Amino acid sequence: MLNFNNVTVRLGGTTILDGAAAALPPGARVGLIGRNGAGKSTLMKVVAGMLEPDDGSIDLPKDARLGYIAQEAPAGLASPLETVLAADTERATLLHESETTKDPHRIGEIHERLNMIEAHSAPARAAKILIGLGFDEEAQSQPMDSFSGGWRMRVALGALLFSQPEMLLLDEPSNHLDLEATLWLENFLRSYQATILVVSHERDLLNNVVDHILHLQHGKTTLYPGGYDAFEKQRAERQAQQASAREKQIAQRDKLQSFVTRWGAKAHSAKQAQSRVKALARMEPIAAAIDDPSLSFHFPSPAELKPPLITLDDAAVGYGDNIILSHLNLRLDPDDRTALLGRNGNGKTTLARLLASQLEPKQGEINKSGKLTVGYFTQYQVEELDTDDTPLEHMTRLMQEAKPGAVRAQLGRFGFSGDKATIKVGKLSGGERARLALALITRDAPHLLILDEPTNHLDVDAREALVHALNEYNGAVILVSHDRHMLELTADRLIMVDSGQAKEFAGTLSDYTDFVLGKNQESKSDGKSGGGNRKEERRAAAERRKLQTEMRKAIKTAEKDMEMYSVTVSAIDRAMFDPSTAEKQLAGYTMTELMKLRAEMQEKLDKAEARWMEASDVLEVESENA
């Protein structure tokens, strides 16, 4: 049992938690969610004993072992495997004592305890966790100092999971993970037998791992049963009830106020009026349902370009003399929505930089449309924003020739309207800085958006807003992301970057999930069971995806033709009705010629409509079967 008893925390004079209360069932798996800055990490630190509440208390099971990742990543000359093994302090202590004690009786006790905690299998269990988090056998033996901060935080996560605490506290565990490691972590947590409290914005993890959602808002907590989808449904119902109750209360207040205004001065009604005044004073106003207008993404639509946007012809790319990817053959069209898959370090970012013209091919060719503009988003852009400048100053520098109204309009598309545009970047949340970076890279309405992990600083609501914005955007999109929910809703083409190449993945994202988990599960390592069926399924899925892409293009082409022929038919009709108003290209046509031309255009219009209907029907059927 984990209880929050009216926990209040104030930091720097600001109330972060305000009487937060909840009772979590024993063995519960709870997703702690809330908008950025709501106080989720603060509440986790209170539970972990790292922060004392100003008021209230936390009830924990007696002698329960808590596991929480420290803010500083492990470093030093120890290897990842040694670091993870050291997290089992009892095993490490017993092994050390077994090498130093002279007492035969004590040696017997030590070995008995080591057998009981299965110390002999610890290296294999630690290695399996590290493999799941992306460390191959060679990487597991390298010194910690040779890894970046993100990879060292993976080791910290691995050490925490290996220590098997009875209460597991995870604060954004997938922030430093790629899609493959995120899938492994989700699979691991599903089978983890302990109480879990996890702060996460990963919708799939919150649906597949947790059985309760603890929603933190305005310093207070509300516990909902079920995963994230169940929470959203319950929250919507609660907000509808809240809105209805608020409307009724406003009507009641208006009625009471009307009575007081009308009869307050009348002697015979003074007592009744006074009672209504008191009733008005006692009525606690019901808050309106929260709808944050600043939670906004809207990518400006680019001008049309003829396909293809980019083609790679047996290209190779790398750094210095080191080739990272070779034999690249790829075509990108204006309506492509592509996800780059593969573990971190395999070359996804290298390929993205090549497509964004930040790297030149070392071999082969890359051809691009002459008017192509690219918006390229990376986490570095978020980190490199000048904290002393405002969003308005950042955008003004980049749009020097634009009028102030146009600069403000671009900021407004991403929620920086009014005073929000003049707040120092240093005072913005991580999610707000990410939105500003997206606003900056799309200022010129690029034809191609390349987004490398755009959701790292975004909460669940902001991620959903980004998904909607990408689906409304008319240009091409390339995504690198560990957010499976976003990939499923936006990408219709999968490119796997692995073993120095980038090739189409023949299957769906669900197929890729099975593929990744299969690679990481020893029981499936032989790859024999059902291999033929899986291959056929992937081939069929690839064919469906190809057909869907072709149908979308056919629909778009048919729509353009329908518009063109409709305009022509209308112009002919006007010329036939009043020759003096005929457009220049129709001037001088006789009535017979106009009638013949109209029949030809109408026939083409009918055929275009037929193509549109046929492609739409096929797309609908294929979407239902997918």
C-alpha positions in Angstrom: 0.0 0.0 0.0 1.3 3.5 -0.9 -0.7 6.4 0.5 -0.3 10.1 -0.2 -1.8 12.0 2.8 -2.5 15.6 1.8 1.0 16.1 0.6 2.0 19.8 0.2 5.3 21.0 -1.2 6.4 24.5 -1.8 9.6 25.3 -3.8 10.9 28.9 -4.0 7.7 30.3 -2.6 5.6 28.5 -5.2 3.1 25.7 -4.2 3.9 22.7 -6.4 1.8 20.1 -4.6 -1.3 21.3 -2.7 -2.8 18.6 -0.5 -2.2 15.7 -2.9 -4.0 12.6 -1.7 -4.4 9.1 -3.0 -4.4 5.5 -1.8 -2.6 3.1 -4.3 -3.6 -0.6 -3.9 -0.9 -3.2 -3.0 1.0 -4.3 -6.1 -0.5 -1.5 -8.3 1.1 -0.5 -11.5 0.5 3.3 -11.6 1.1 5.8 -14.4 1.7 9.3 -12.9 0.7 11.8 -15.6 0.1 15.5 -15.8 1.2 18.5 -17.9 4.8 19.6 -17.9 5.6 21.5 -14.7 2.6 20.0 -12.8 4.9 18.5 -10.2 5.3 14.8 -11.2 9.0 14.6 -10.5 8.5 16.5 -7.2 6.0 13.9 -6.1 8.3 11.1 -7.1 11.2 12.6 -5.0 8.8 12.8 -2.0 8.0 9.1 -2.4 11.7 8.3 -2.8 12.5 10.2 0.4 14.7 12.7 -1.4 12.4 15.6 -0.6 10.5 16.4 2.7 6.9 17.7 2.2 6.0 21.0 3.9 2.8 19.3 5.0 1.2 15.9 4.9 3.0 12.5 4.7 3.7 9.4 2.7 2.8 5.9 4.0 4.9 3.1 2.6 5.0 -0.6 3.3 7.3 -1.4 6.2 10.9 -2.3 5.1 10.0 -2.1 1.4 13.0 -1.6 -0.9 12.5 1.4 -3.1 14.3 1.7 -6.5 14.8 5.2 -8.0 17.3 6.4 -10.5 19.6 9.2 -9.3 19.9 12.3 -11.5 23.6 11.8 -12.1 24.6 9.1 -14.6 27.1 6.5 -13.4 30.7 7.1 -14.6 34.2 5.8 -14.1 36.3 2.9 -15.3 33.8 0.1 -14.4 32.0 -1.5 -17.3 28.2 -1.4 -17.8 28.1 -5.1 -16.8 30.1 -4.4 -13.6 28.0 -1.4 -12.8 24.7 -3.3 -13.1 26.0 -6.3 -11.1 27.1 -3.8 -8.3 23.5 -2.7 -7.9 22.7 -6.0 -6.1 24.5 -4.8 -2.9 23.8 -8.0 -1.0 25.4 -10.2 -3.6 28.4 -7.8 -3.9 28.8 -7.8 -0.1 28.6 -11.6 0.2 31.1 -12.2 -2.6 33.5 -9.8 -1.0 33.1 -11.4 2.4 33.5 -14.9 1.0 37.0 -13.9 -0.2 38.1 -12.5 3.1 36.5 -14.5 5.9 38.4 -17.4 7.5 35.4 -18.8 9.4 34.3 -22.1 7.8 30.9 -21.9 9.3 30.4 -18.3 8.0 31.7 -19.4 4.5 28.9 -22.1 4.5 26.3 -19.5 5.4 27.5 -17.2 2.7 27.3 -19.8 0.0 23.9 -20.9 1.1 22.6 -17.4 0.9 24.3 -16.9 -2.5 22.5 -20.0 -3.8 19.2 -18.7 -2.4 19.5 -15.4 -4.2 20.7 -17.2 -7.4 23.9 -15.3 -7.4 25.5 -17.7 -10.0 23.0 -16.6 -12.6 23.4 -12.8 -11.9 25.9 -12.1 -14.8 23.6 -13.7 -17.3 20.6 -11.8 -16.0 22.5 -8.5 -16.0 23.8 -9.1 -19.5 20.2 -9.9 -20.8 19.0 -6.5 -19.4 21.9 -4.7 -21.0 21.2 -6.4 -24.3 17.6 -5.3 -24.1 18.8 -1.7 -23.5 21.0 -1.8 -26.6 24.4 -2.9 -25.3 26.0 -5.7 -27.3 28.6 -8.0 -25.7 31.5 -5.8 -26.7 29.8 -2.6 -25.3 29.1 -4.3 -22.0 32.8 -4.5 -21.3 33.8 -0.9 -22.2 34.5 1.6 -19.4 31.5 3.8 -18.4 33.5 7.0 -19.2 33.6 6.0 -22.9 29.8 6.4 -23.2 27.6 9.5 -23.7 25.3 10.7 -20.9 22.3 9.1 -22.6 23.9 5.7 -22.8 25.1 6.0 -19.2 21.6 6.7 -18.1 20.6 3.5 -19.8 23.1 1.7 -17.6 21.5 3.4 -14.5 18.1 2.1 -15.6 19.5 -1.4 -16.2 21.1 -1.3 -12.7 17.7 -0.3 -11.2 15.8 -3.1 -12.9 18.5 -5.6 -12.0 18.3 -4.7 -8.3 14.6 -5.8 -8.3 13.2 -3.4 -5.8 9.7 -4.1 -4.2 8.6 -0.6 -5.2 9.9 0.6 -8.6 9.9 4.4 -9.2 10.6 5.4 -12.8 10.7 9.0 -14.0 10.5 9.2 -17.8 12.4 6.0 -18.3 12.2 6.0 -22.1 13.7 9.5 -22.5 17.1 8.2 -23.4 15.9 5.1 -25.2 15.3 4.4 -28.9 12.1 2.6 -30.1 13.7 -0.8 -29.9 14.8 -0.3 -26.2 11.5 1.2 -25.4 9.7 -1.9 -26.7 12.0 -4.1 -24.6 11.4 -2.0 -21.5 7.6 -2.2 -21.9 7.8 -5.9 -22.3 10.0 -6.2 -19.2 7.8 -4.1 -17.1 4.7 -6.1 -18.1 6.1 -9.1 -16.3 7.7 -7.3 -13.4 6.2 -8.5 -10.1 6.2 -5.4 -7.9 4.5 -2.1 -7.3 5.4 0.4 -10.0 5.0 4.1 -10.1 6.1 5.5 -13.5 6.1 9.0 -14.9 5.7 8.6 -18.6 4.2 10.4 -21.6 4.4 7.2 -23.7 0.7 6.4 -24.5 1.5 2.8 -25.4 3.4 2.1 -22.2 0.6 3.7 -20.2 -1.9 1.4 -21.9 0.1 -1.8 -21.9 1.9 -1.7 -18.5 -0.1 0.2 -15.9 -3.5 -0.7 -14.3 -4.1 2.8 -12.7 -3.6 6.4 -13.8 -2.7 9.0 -11.2 -3.5 12.4 -12.7 -1.7 15.4 -11.2 -3.3 18.7 -11.9 -3.2 22.0 -9.9 -1.2 20.3 -7.2 -3.9 17.7 -6.5 -4.1 14.0 -7.5 -7.0 11.9 -8.9 -6.7 8.1 -9.2 -8.4 6.4 -12.2 -8.6 2.7 -12.8 -7.3 1.3 -16.1 -4.7 2.5 -18.6 -4.4 5.8 -20.4 -7.3 5.2 -22.9 -9.6 4.4 -20.0 -8.4 7.5 -18.2 -9.1 9.7 -21.2 -12.7 8.4 -21.4 -13.3 8.8 -17.7 -11.8 12.3 -17.7 -14.0 13.4 -20.7 -17.1 12.1 -18.9 -16.0 13.9 -15.7 -15.4 17.2 -17.6 -18.8 16.9 -19.3 -20.4 16.5 -15.9 -18.4 19.4 -14.6 -19.4 21.6 -17.5 -23.1 20.7 -17.0 -22.9 21.4 -13.2 -21.2 24.7 -13.9 -23.9 25.8 -16.3 -26.6 24.9 -13.8 -24.7 26.7 -11.1 -24.4 29.8 -13.3 -28.1 29.7 -14.0 -28.9 29.4 -10.3 -26.6 32.3 -9.4 -28.2 34.5 -12.1 -31.6 33.6 -10.7 -30.6 34.4 -7.1 -28.8 37.6 -8.2 -31.9 38.7 -10.2 -34.1 38.2 -7.1 -31.7 40.2 -4.9 -31.5 43.0 -7.4 -35.2 43.2 -7.8 -36.4 42.8 -4.3 -33.5 43.7 -2.1 -34.8 47.2 -1.4 -38.4 46.1 -0.7 -39.2 45.8 3.0 -41.5 42.8 2.6 -38.9 40.8 0.8 -35.7 42.0 2.6 -35.3 38.8 4.6 -35.7 36.6 1.6 -33.2 38.7 -0.4 -30.7 38.6 2.4 -30.9 34.8 2.6 -30.2 34.7 -1.1 -27.2 37.0 -0.7 -25.8 34.6 1.8 -26.6 31.7 -0.5 -24.6 33.4 -3.3 -21.7 33.9 -0.9 -21.7 30.2 0.0 -21.7 29.0 -3.5 -18.2 27.8 -4.5 -17.7 28.4 -8.2 -17.2 25.3 -10.2 -14.1 25.6 -12.4 -14.5 25.4 -16.1 -13.0 22.4 -17.8 -9.4 23.1 -18.7 -8.7 23.7 -22.4 -5.2 25.1 -22.8 -5.2 27.4 -25.8 -1.4 27.5 -25.8 -1.2 23.8 -26.6 -0.9 24.4 -30.3 0.9 23.1 -33.3 0.1 24.2 -36.9 2.6 23.7 -39.7 2.2 26.2 -42.5 1.4 24.4 -45.8 4.2 24.5 -48.4 3.9 25.3 -52.1 3.4 22.3 -54.4 6.4 20.6 -55.9 6.4 17.8 -58.5 7.7 14.5 -57.4 10.2 13.3 -56.5 11.5 15.6 -53.8 14.7 13.6 -53.3 16.3 10.5 -54.8 19.4 8.6 -53.6 21.2 6.6 -56.2 23.6 4.1 -54.7 24.7 6.8 -52.2 27.1 6.4 -49.3 27.4 8.8 -46.3 29.6 9.0 -43.2 32.1 11.2 -41.4 35.7 11.6 -42.5 36.9 8.3 -43.9 34.3 6.4 -42.0 31.4 5.2 -44.1 28.2 4.8 -41.9 25.7 3.9 -44.6 26.2 2.7 -48.2 24.2 1.5 -51.2 21.4 3.9 -50.4 18.6 3.8 -53.0 15.7 5.9 -51.9 13.0 8.1 -53.3 10.9 10.7 -51.4 7.7 12.1 -52.8 5.7 15.2 -51.5 3.1 13.0 -49.7 5.4 10.5 -48.1 5.2 9.9 -44.4 8.3 7.9 -43.5 9.5 6.5 -40.2 13.2 5.6 -39.8 13.6 2.5 -37.6 16.6 0.9 -36.0 18.7 1.1 -32.8 20.5 4.3 -31.9 23.9 4.2 -33.4 22.9 2.4 -36.6 22.8 5.6 -38.7 19.2 7.1 -38.5 20.5 10.5 -37.7 23.2 10.3 -40.3 20.6 9.5 -42.9 18.4 12.3 -41.7 21.4 14.8 -42.0 22.1 13.6 -45.5 18.5 14.3 -46.5 18.6 17.6 -44.8 21.8 18.6 -46.7 23.9 18.8 -43.6 26.1 16.0 -45.0 27.2 15.3 -48.6 27.3 11.8 -50.1 30.7 10.3 -50.2 29.7 8.0 -53.1 26.8 7.8 -55.5 24.4 10.6 -56.1 21.7 12.6 -54.3 19.2 14.6 -56.5 16.8 17.1 -55.0 14.1 19.3 -56.4 15.5 22.8 -57.1 13.0 24.6 -54.9 13.0 22.1 -52.1 13.1 23.5 -48.5 13.6 21.3 -45.5 12.7 21.9 -41.8 15.1 19.8 -39.6 14.3 19.4 -35.9 16.8 17.9 -33.4 17.1 18.0 -29.6 20.2 20.2 -30.0 18.1 23.0 -31.4 16.0 23.0 -28.2 19.2 23.0 -26.0 20.8 25.8 -28.0 18.0 28.3 -27.7 19.2 31.6 -26.1 17.6 31.6 -22.7 17.9 35.4 -22.4 15.9 36.1 -25.5 12.1 35.8 -26.1 10.3 33.7 -28.7 9.6 37.0 -30.5 13.3 37.9 -30.6 14.3 34.5 -31.9 11.7 34.5 -34.7 12.4 38.2 -35.6 16.1 37.4 -36.2 15.2 34.6 -38.6 12.4 36.4 -40.4 14.2 39.8 -40.8 12.4 40.7 -44.0 8.9 39.7 -42.7 6.4 42.2 -41.3 5.8 42.1 -37.5 2.3 40.6 -38.2 3.8 37.7 -40.1 6.3 37.0 -37.3 3.6 37.0 -34.7 1.4 34.8 -36.9 4.1 32.1 -37.1 4.6 32.2 -33.3 0.8 32.0 -32.8 0.6 28.8 -34.8 2.6 27.2 -32.0 0.9 28.7 -29.0 3.0 31.8 -28.5 0.4 34.5 -28.8 0.2 37.7 -26.9 2.4 38.0 -23.8 3.6 34.4 -24.3 5.7 35.7 -27.2 7.7 38.0 -24.9 8.5 35.7 -22.1 12.2 34.8 -21.7 13.1 31.4 -23.1 14.8 30.6 -19.8 11.3 30.6 -18.1 9.7 28.3 -20.6 9.2 24.6 -19.9 11.0 21.9 -22.0 7.8 21.3 -24.0 7.4 25.0 -24.7 11.0 25.2 -25.9 10.4 22.2 -28.2 7.4 24.0 -29.7 9.4 27.2 -30.2 12.1 25.1 -32.0 9.4 23.6 -34.3 8.1 27.1 -35.0 11.5 28.3 -35.9 12.3 25.5 -38.4 8.9 25.8 -40.1 8.9 29.6 -40.6 9.5 29.2 -44.4 6.7 26.5 -44.9 9.2 23.7 -45.8 8.2 21.0 -48.3 9.9 18.3 -46.1 9.9 18.0 -42.3 12.6 15.8 -40.7 11.8 15.4 -37.0 14.4 13.6 -34.9 12.8 12.6 -31.5 10.4 15.6 -31.4 8.4 14.3 -28.4 11.1 14.0 -25.7 10.0 17.1 -23.9 6.3 16.9 -24.7 3.5 15.6 -22.4 0.8 13.3 -23.6 -1.6 16.1 -24.6 1.1 18.0 -26.5 2.1 14.8 -28.3 -1.5 14.3 -29.4 -1.6 17.9 -30.7 1.6 17.2 -32.7 0.1 14.1 -34.2 -3.0 16.1 -35.4 -0.7 18.8 -36.8 1.4 16.3 -38.7 -1.7 14.7 -40.2 -3.0 18.1 -41.4 0.4 19.1 -42.8 0.5 18.9 -46.6 4.3 18.3 -47.0 6.5 15.2 -46.7 7.5 13.9 -43.2 10.4 11.8 -42.0 10.2 10.7 -38.3 12.7 9.3 -35.9 10.9 8.6 -32.7 10.5 6.1 -29.9 6.8 7.1 -29.5 5.0 4.2 -31.1 1.6 5.9 -30.9 2.9 8.8 -33.0 4.5 6.5 -35.6 1.3 4.4 -35.9 -0.9 7.5 -36.6 1.4 9.4 -38.9 3.8 7.1 -40.8 2.7 4.9 -43.7 6.2 3.9 -44.8 8.9 2.2 -42.7 12.6 2.4 -43.5 14.9 0.1 -41.4 18.4 1.4 -40.8 20.6 -1.5 -39.9 23.9 -3.1 -40.8 25.1 -0.1 -42.8 22.1 0.1 -45.1 18.6 1.6 -45.2 15.9 -0.5 -46.7 12.1 -0.7 -46.8 10.7 -2.8 -43.9 8.3 -5.3 -45.3 5.6 -5.2 -42.7 3.6 -3.0 -40.3 4.8 -1.3 -37.1 3.2 -4.2 -35.2 5.3 -6.6 -37.3 8.4 -4.6 -36.4 7.5 -4.7 -32.7 7.2 -8.5 -32.9 10.5 -8.6 -34.8 12.3 -6.5 -32.1 10.9 -8.5 -29.2 11.7 -11.7 -30.9 15.4 -10.7 -31.3 15.5 -10.0 -27.6 13.8 -13.2 -26.4 16.1 -16.2 -26.2 13.2 -18.6 -26.5 12.6 -17.3 -30.0 16.2 -16.9 -31.1 16.1 -20.0 -33.4 13.7 -18.2 -35.7 12.2 -21.5 -37.0 8.7 -21.5 -35.5 6.3 -20.0 -37.8 9.0 -18.3 -39.9 7.4 -19.0 -43.2 4.0 -17.7 -42.1 5.6 -14.5 -40.7 7.4 -13.9 -43.9 4.2 -14.3 -45.9 2.4 -11.9 -43.5 5.1 -9.3 -43.8 5.1 -9.6 -47.6 1.3 -9.2 -47.6 1.5 -6.2 -45.3 4.1 -4.6 -47.5 1.9 -5.1 -50.5 -1.1 -3.6 -48.7 1.0 -0.6 -47.7 2.2 -0.1 -51.3 -1.3 -0.3 -52.6 -2.5 2.2 -50.0 0.2 4.6 -51.0 -0.7 4.2 -54.7 -4.4 4.8 -54.0 -3.7 8.0 -52.0 -1.7 9.3 -54.9 -4.4 8.3 -57.3 -7.0 10.1 -55.2 -4.9 13.3 -55.1 -4.3 13.2 -58.9 -8.0 12.6 -59.6 -9.0 15.5 -57.3 -6.6 17.8 -59.2 -8.0 16.7 -62.6 -11.6 17.0 -61.3 -10.9 20.6 -60.2 -9.2 21.5 -63.5 -12.0 20.0 -65.7 -14.8 21.5 -63.6 -13.2 25.0 -64.0 -13.0 24.4 -67.8 -16.6 23.2 -68.1 -17.8 26.3 -66.1 -15.8 28.6 -68.4 -17.3 27.0 -71.5 -20.8 27.3 -70.0 -20.3 31.0 -69.5 -18.9 31.5 -73.0 -21.9 29.6 -74.5 -24.3 31.8 -72.4 -22.6 35.1 -73.2 -19.8 35.0 -75.8 -18.7 38.6 -74.7 -17.6 37.2 -71.4 -15.6 34.3 -72.8 -12.2 33.8 -71.4 -9.2 34.6 -73.7 -8.5 30.9 -74.6 -12.2 30.4 -75.7 -12.6 33.6 -77.6 -13.4 33.0 -81.3 -14.9 29.6 -80.7 -18.2 28.9 -82.5 -21.2 27.5 -80.6 -20.7 24.1 -82.3 -17.0 24.1 -81.3 -17.9 25.1 -77.7 -20.4 22.3 -77.5 -18.0 19.7 -78.8 -15.2 21.0 -76.4 -17.7 20.9 -73.5 -18.6 17.3 -74.2 -14.9 16.3 -74.3 -14.2 18.1 -70.9 -17.3 16.6 -69.4 -16.2 13.1 -70.4 -12.7 13.7 -68.9 -14.4 15.0 -65.7 -16.6 11.9 -65.5 -13.6 9.6 -65.9 -11.6 11.5 -63.2 -14.6 11.2 -60.8 -14.7 7.5 -61.6 -11.0 7.1 -60.8 -11.5 9.0 -57.6 -14.4 6.8 -56.5 -12.5 3.6 -57.4 -9.3 4.6 -55.6 -11.4 5.7 -52.6 -13.2 2.4 -52.4 -10.0 0.4 -52.6 -8.3 2.6 -49.9 -11.3 2.2 -47.6 -11.3 -1.6 -48.0 -7.5 -1.9 -47.5 -7.6 0.3 -44.4 -10.3 -1.9 -42.9 -8.2 -5.0 -43.6 -4.9 -3.6 -42.3 
